[in-house]
Amino acid sequence: MLNDAVRNALERAQAQVNALVLGKPDEVRLAFVGLLSDGHVLIEDLPGLGKTTLAHALAATLGLGFQRVQFTSDLLPSDIVGVSVFDAQTRGFRFHPGPVFAQVLLADEINRAPPRTQSALLEAMAEHQVTIDGATHPLPDPFFVIATQNPVDLSGTYPLPDSQLDRFLLRLHLGYPPEDAERALLAGADRRDLIARSEAVLGADEVRALREAVLGIHASEALIDYVQRLLARSRHHPGVRVGLSPRAGLALLRAARAHALLRGREHVLPEDVQTLFVAVAAHRLTADADGGDGKSLAEAILRAVAVD
């Protein structure tokens, strides 16, 4: 398990992000679940609710190499992954890496770019590598993508394809802050200045140690049975056209282990699965014509499956 130094650093990291993103402790904890699970996080909400602030606060706190890409309609795949350029001296092509070669990549407003550009991240997020002109280039370790997106009904947005959504371990929604937190935001210092002055609490070694510790969190046979029943229910639930895949089940278990670690436990409880199910499952569910949205379907599936 974790040594005291790494555990204390994790607690300080969460406290620092919560001090920068006020009134959203549950969402901050979910973001750390994504980090510890060796997954990626999608933050979706209306403009101005703190999506980018949360991403910047995480990046500043992690102390990892950071790059930000503002996704726009004219962004090209090579603007993200890099490009091979002919070198006249060597009479050969030399690869110039793009911003994806960072330990933390902020893909800001990812759904403002067309699908072809969005797909440039597929291999990177799934396999932690990119292939250019037949040559494979490994990405740094750790590699963590934090993406923000606006609701798809806003102008100038392209829906993320299912294959892209599936690369995100979980999806967060921030919503409006509580009244006291909003008051503190209005009366306090600018968040950008606070983030710029923030010191890194974690580093690459600590993140790797935390991810290794997550793998050691115990999930009982009964707990795995519960997850499997949730998967099975999703494939036959009314209103669902496409249910959850085995990969979604693996993602749910991995996230539940990380959540248990954040709670200071060495084993997963059903409460961990229930806390994370909507965030992990909703963006992976496809509703039929009258099925509603993924969030309501995920909540209904969770209510329909009992814990034995």
C-alpha positions as CSV (number, residue, x, y, z in Angstrom):
1,M,0.0,0.0,0.0
2,L,1.0,3.7,0.0
3,N,3.6,5.0,2.2
4,D,2.8,8.0,4.5
5,A,4.5,10.5,2.3
6,V,2.6,9.7,-0.8
7,R,-0.7,9.4,1.1
8,N,-0.1,12.8,2.6
9,A,0.8,14.3,-0.7
10,L,-2.5,13.0,-2.2
11,E,-4.5,14.6,0.6
12,R,-2.7,17.9,0.1
13,A,-3.3,17.7,-3.6
14,Q,-7.0,17.2,-3.2
15,A,-7.2,20.1,-0.6
16,Q,-5.4,22.4,-3.0
17,V,-7.7,21.7,-5.9
18,N,-10.7,22.2,-3.7
19,A,-9.3,25.5,-2.6
20,L,-9.1,26.6,-6.2
21,V,-12.4,25.1,-7.4
22,L,-14.8,26.1,-4.7
23,G,-18.0,24.2,-3.8
24,K,-17.3,21.1,-6.0
25,P,-15.7,18.5,-3.7
26,D,-17.5,15.5,-5.3
27,E,-16.4,16.6,-8.8
28,V,-12.8,17.1,-7.7
29,R,-12.7,13.7,-6.1
30,L,-14.0,12.2,-9.4
31,A,-11.3,14.0,-11.3
32,F,-8.7,12.4,-9.0
33,V,-10.4,9.0,-9.6
34,G,-9.7,9.5,-13.3
35,L,-6.0,10.4,-12.6
36,L,-5.4,7.4,-10.2
37,S,-7.2,5.0,-12.5
38,D,-4.8,5.7,-15.4
39,G,-7.8,7.0,-17.3
40,H,-8.9,10.3,-18.9
41,V,-11.6,12.8,-17.8
42,L,-14.2,14.7,-19.8
43,I,-15.7,17.7,-18.2
44,E,-18.9,18.8,-19.8
45,D,-21.0,21.9,-19.0
46,L,-22.1,25.3,-20.1
47,P,-19.4,28.0,-20.6
48,G,-18.3,29.9,-17.5
49,L,-18.9,27.2,-14.9
50,G,-15.3,26.3,-14.2
51,K,-14.4,23.5,-16.6
52,T,-11.1,25.0,-17.6
53,T,-10.4,26.2,-14.1
54,L,-10.7,22.6,-12.8
55,A,-8.4,21.4,-15.5
56,H,-5.8,24.1,-14.9
57,A,-6.0,23.5,-11.1
58,L,-5.4,19.8,-11.6
59,A,-2.4,20.4,-13.9
60,A,-0.8,22.9,-11.5
61,T,-1.2,20.6,-8.6
62,L,0.1,17.5,-10.3
63,G,3.5,19.0,-11.1
64,L,3.7,17.2,-14.5
65,G,4.6,18.5,-17.9
66,F,1.6,20.3,-19.2
67,Q,0.3,21.4,-22.6
68,R,-3.0,23.0,-23.6
69,V,-4.7,22.8,-27.0
70,Q,-7.6,25.0,-27.8
71,F,-9.8,23.0,-30.2
72,T,-11.2,25.0,-33.0
73,S,-12.9,24.3,-36.3
74,D,-9.7,24.8,-38.3
75,L,-7.4,22.7,-36.0
76,L,-5.6,19.9,-37.9
77,P,-4.6,16.4,-36.5
78,S,-0.9,17.4,-37.1
79,D,-1.4,20.4,-34.8
80,I,-2.0,17.8,-32.0
81,V,0.3,14.8,-32.7
82,G,3.1,16.5,-34.6
83,V,4.5,16.3,-38.1
84,S,7.4,14.8,-40.0
85,V,9.5,17.6,-41.8
86,F,12.1,17.0,-44.4
87,D,15.6,17.8,-43.2
88,A,17.8,18.9,-46.1
89,Q,21.1,18.3,-44.2
90,T,20.3,14.7,-43.4
91,R,18.2,14.2,-46.5
92,G,15.5,12.5,-44.4
93,F,12.4,13.3,-42.5
94,R,12.6,14.4,-38.9
95,F,9.6,14.1,-36.5
96,H,8.6,17.2,-34.7
97,P,6.3,16.2,-31.8
98,G,3.1,18.0,-31.1
99,P,1.6,19.1,-27.8
100,V,0.2,15.6,-27.2
101,F,3.7,14.7,-26.0
102,A,3.0,16.0,-22.5
103,Q,2.2,14.3,-19.2
104,V,-1.0,16.3,-18.8
105,L,-2.8,17.4,-21.9
106,L,-5.7,19.9,-21.6
107,A,-8.0,19.5,-24.7
108,D,-10.1,22.6,-24.3
109,E,-13.5,22.6,-25.9
110,I,-12.7,19.4,-27.7
111,N,-16.1,19.2,-29.5
112,R,-15.4,22.5,-31.4
113,A,-13.1,20.6,-33.7
114,P,-14.4,18.4,-36.5
115,P,-14.4,14.6,-36.0
116,R,-11.2,14.1,-38.1
117,T,-9.2,16.2,-35.7
118,Q,-10.9,14.7,-32.6
119,S,-9.8,11.2,-33.8
120,A,-6.2,12.3,-33.6
121,L,-6.4,11.6,-29.9
122,L,-7.8,8.0,-30.2
123,E,-4.6,6.1,-30.4
124,A,-2.9,8.4,-27.8
125,M,-5.6,7.9,-25.2
126,A,-6.0,4.2,-25.8
127,E,-2.4,3.1,-26.2
128,H,-0.3,6.0,-24.9
129,Q,1.5,6.3,-28.3
130,V,1.0,7.9,-31.7
131,T,1.9,6.6,-35.1
132,I,3.1,9.0,-37.7
133,D,4.2,7.9,-41.2
134,G,4.5,4.3,-40.1
135,A,6.7,5.1,-37.0
136,T,5.3,4.7,-33.5
137,H,6.3,7.2,-30.8
138,P,5.6,6.5,-27.2
139,L,4.0,9.2,-25.0
140,P,5.3,10.2,-21.6
141,D,4.5,8.2,-18.5
142,P,2.2,9.2,-16.8
143,F,-0.1,10.5,-19.6
144,F,-3.4,12.1,-18.6
145,V,-5.9,13.9,-20.8
146,I,-8.4,16.4,-19.3
147,A,-10.9,17.5,-21.9
148,T,-13.6,20.0,-21.7
149,Q,-16.6,20.3,-24.0
150,N,-19.7,22.4,-24.3
151,P,-23.2,20.9,-24.6
152,V,-23.7,19.6,-28.1
153,D,-26.8,21.8,-28.6
154,L,-24.6,25.0,-28.5
155,S,-23.6,26.5,-31.9
156,G,-20.3,25.4,-33.4
157,T,-20.0,22.0,-31.7
158,Y,-19.5,18.5,-33.2
159,P,-20.8,15.5,-31.2
160,L,-18.0,13.3,-30.0
161,P,-18.2,9.9,-31.7
162,D,-18.9,6.8,-29.5
163,S,-15.3,5.6,-30.0
164,Q,-13.9,8.9,-28.7
165,L,-16.3,9.0,-25.7
166,D,-15.3,5.5,-24.7
167,R,-11.7,6.6,-24.3
168,F,-12.8,8.8,-21.4
169,L,-12.9,6.8,-18.1
170,L,-15.6,9.2,-16.8
171,R,-17.5,12.3,-17.6
172,L,-18.2,15.1,-15.1
173,H,-20.8,17.9,-15.0
174,L,-20.0,20.8,-12.7
175,G,-23.2,22.9,-12.7
176,Y,-23.7,26.1,-10.9
177,P,-21.8,26.6,-7.6
178,P,-23.6,26.6,-4.2
179,E,-24.5,30.1,-3.0
180,D,-21.7,30.4,-0.4
181,A,-19.1,29.2,-2.9
182,E,-20.3,31.6,-5.5
183,R,-20.1,34.4,-3.0
184,A,-16.5,33.4,-2.1
185,L,-15.7,33.4,-5.8
186,L,-17.1,36.9,-6.4
187,A,-15.3,38.3,-3.3
188,G,-12.0,36.5,-3.7
189,A,-8.9,36.7,-5.8
190,D,-9.0,35.8,-9.5
191,R,-8.8,32.0,-10.0
192,R,-6.1,32.4,-12.7
193,D,-3.8,34.3,-10.4
194,L,-4.3,31.7,-7.6
195,I,-3.6,28.8,-10.0
196,A,-0.5,30.6,-11.3
197,R,0.9,30.9,-7.8
198,S,0.1,27.4,-6.8
199,E,2.9,25.0,-6.1
200,A,3.0,21.4,-7.4
201,V,2.1,18.9,-4.7
202,L,2.5,15.6,-6.6
203,G,5.0,14.5,-9.2
204,A,5.5,11.8,-11.7
205,D,6.9,9.3,-9.2
206,E,3.9,9.9,-6.8
207,V,1.4,9.5,-9.6
208,R,3.0,6.3,-10.7
209,A,3.0,5.0,-7.1
210,L,-0.7,5.9,-6.7
211,R,-1.6,4.1,-9.9
212,E,0.3,1.0,-8.8
213,A,-1.5,1.1,-5.4
214,V,-4.9,1.2,-7.1
215,L,-4.1,-2.1,-8.8
216,G,-3.7,-3.6,-5.3
217,I,-7.1,-2.6,-4.0
218,H,-9.2,-5.8,-3.5
219,A,-12.5,-6.4,-5.3
220,S,-14.4,-9.4,-3.9
221,E,-16.2,-12.0,-6.1
222,A,-19.5,-10.6,-4.8
223,L,-18.5,-7.1,-5.9
224,I,-17.5,-8.3,-9.3
225,D,-20.9,-10.1,-9.6
226,Y,-22.6,-6.8,-8.8
227,V,-20.7,-5.1,-11.6
228,Q,-21.5,-7.8,-14.0
229,R,-25.2,-7.6,-13.2
230,L,-25.1,-3.8,-13.9
231,L,-23.5,-4.6,-17.3
232,A,-26.1,-7.2,-18.1
233,R,-29.0,-5.0,-17.1
234,S,-27.7,-2.1,-19.3
235,R,-28.0,-4.4,-22.3
236,H,-31.7,-5.2,-21.8
237,H,-32.9,-2.1,-20.0
238,P,-35.9,-0.3,-21.6
239,G,-34.8,2.6,-23.7
240,V,-31.3,1.4,-24.2
241,R,-30.2,0.7,-27.7
242,V,-26.5,-0.1,-27.0
243,G,-25.6,-1.2,-23.5
244,L,-22.2,-1.3,-21.7
245,S,-19.3,-3.3,-23.0
246,P,-16.9,-5.5,-21.0
247,R,-14.4,-2.6,-21.4
248,A,-16.9,-0.4,-19.6
249,G,-17.1,-2.9,-16.8
250,L,-13.3,-2.9,-16.5
251,A,-13.3,0.9,-16.4
252,L,-15.9,0.8,-13.6
253,L,-13.9,-1.6,-11.5
254,R,-10.7,0.3,-12.0
255,A,-12.4,3.6,-11.0
256,A,-14.0,1.9,-8.0
257,R,-10.6,0.7,-6.8
258,A,-9.3,4.3,-7.1
259,H,-12.3,5.7,-5.2
260,A,-11.7,3.2,-2.4
261,L,-8.1,4.3,-2.2
262,L,-9.1,7.9,-2.0
263,R,-11.4,6.9,0.9
264,G,-8.5,5.2,2.7
265,R,-9.7,1.6,2.2
266,E,-7.9,-1.5,0.8
267,H,-11.1,-3.0,-0.6
268,V,-13.9,-1.9,-2.8
269,L,-17.5,-1.5,-1.5
270,P,-20.7,-1.4,-3.5
271,E,-20.9,2.2,-2.5
272,D,-17.8,2.9,-4.5
273,V,-19.5,1.4,-7.6
274,Q,-22.7,3.3,-7.0
275,T,-21.0,6.6,-6.5
276,L,-19.2,6.2,-9.9
277,F,-21.6,4.4,-12.0
278,V,-23.4,7.4,-13.6
279,A,-20.1,9.2,-14.3
280,V,-18.5,6.0,-15.9
281,A,-21.6,4.7,-17.7
282,A,-23.8,7.6,-18.9
283,H,-21.6,8.7,-21.8
284,R,-21.2,5.0,-22.9
285,L,-25.0,4.3,-23.2
286,T,-26.9,4.8,-26.4
287,A,-30.6,5.5,-26.0
288,D,-33.2,4.6,-28.5
289,A,-35.7,7.1,-29.9
290,D,-37.7,7.3,-26.7
291,G,-35.0,6.4,-24.2
292,G,-34.1,9.8,-22.9
293,D,-30.4,10.6,-22.2
294,G,-27.6,8.5,-20.9
295,K,-27.6,10.0,-17.4
296,S,-31.3,9.2,-16.7
297,L,-30.8,5.7,-18.2
298,A,-27.7,5.1,-16.0
299,E,-29.6,6.2,-12.9
300,A,-32.5,3.9,-13.7
301,I,-30.1,0.9,-14.3
302,L,-28.5,1.6,-11.0
303,R,-31.8,1.6,-9.2
304,A,-32.9,-1.6,-10.9
305,V,-30.0,-3.7,-9.8
306,A,-29.9,-4.7,-6.1
307,V,-26.8,-5.4,-4.1
308,D,-26.9,-9.0,-2.9
